[in-house]
Amino acid sequence: MSTTSATSRRRTAAVLVLIPALVALALWAFAWPAARTAPRDLPLGVAGPAAATAPVEQRLAQHGGAFDLHRYADETAAREAIEEREVYGAIVVTPQGPKLLTATAAGPAVAQALQQAVAHRTSASGTPVTTVDVVPAAAQDPRGAALTASVLPLALAGIGTGAAVTLLGLRGVRAGAALAACAALVGVVATALAQSGLEAVPGNWWAVAGTFTLATLAMGAAVAGLAALLGRAGIALGGLLIMLLGNPFSGAASAPEMLPEPAGAIGQWLPPGAGVTLLRSVSFFDGAAAAGPALTLTWWAVLGLGAVLLGGALARRTRKEQPTAEREPAATG
């Protein structure tokens, strides 16, 4: 058997194994969190006198760890906690009966889950529970579909930026500048479409654009950094990390606390999850709880750009250390 034939057989076998494995990984990554979506230690407030809230807390405890209860003195304190993103909602016990405070801007699926799991079980008299949306979603996008749908295009933009910079042969400072410039352009375009065009992402225009830019830069720098250190295999590794883990584990369609563990926690440490959390904070909550996701994206961007610069320096050193063939003097006579 010739060497060429053996190599061809090995490559064919690798493809036959690799493609089904990738399909299985993708199905697991996207289907598993979606099929197991449910509240898990979801931060929920309970407001009112201790004697009045005790029965409500007992009923919520029957959900078996679904909620992480935070106690507040009154409705005002509960509203402030929702606006500061300390809790996703709150149950306020009033003389007229319990009132459920929600924030569809933090995730329409979470608000709906709270209504289904809490509203019809907290009133001992069986009377309907009043629901008040403290921080509503955008009027033009009440279900938050545009914000949820933005995760995939941003992931593709980040992966594409990092891959393009690598395949075009850009190295070092030039690669870093190209990544930053592309991310800034993506941020401006995305904000123009999502906010000015669709009116689905409110908030300060430049803050939203900065969020889109930082998220794109974090993903692009991660891909380019891995490629600078590992070669073209780094593009595949970065793409798999962002697309097959970051995207389905982001909690964009619900919330990190609605995903099975450890998917929710992992998603918030990856750029897509941190990006959508930061976008919600700057768009609807005046930047409340934005420090954590902003820091996560910054670290990804810094580490990725650092890897790009390091890879460029190593490539230059390798070229300099390559021995040059010394020319022997030509014989005369």
PyMOL commands that set and color helices and strands:
alter all, ss='L'
color gray80, all
select helices_A, chain A and resi 3-35+50-61+75-83+104-106+108-117+119-121+145-149+151-167+172-197+205-230+233-246+256-258+263-269+271-284+291-321
alter helices_A, ss='H'
color red, helices_A
select strands_A, chain A and resi 42-47+67-72+89-94+97-102+130-133
alter strands_A, ss='S'
color yellow, strands_A
deselect
rebuild
show_as cartoon
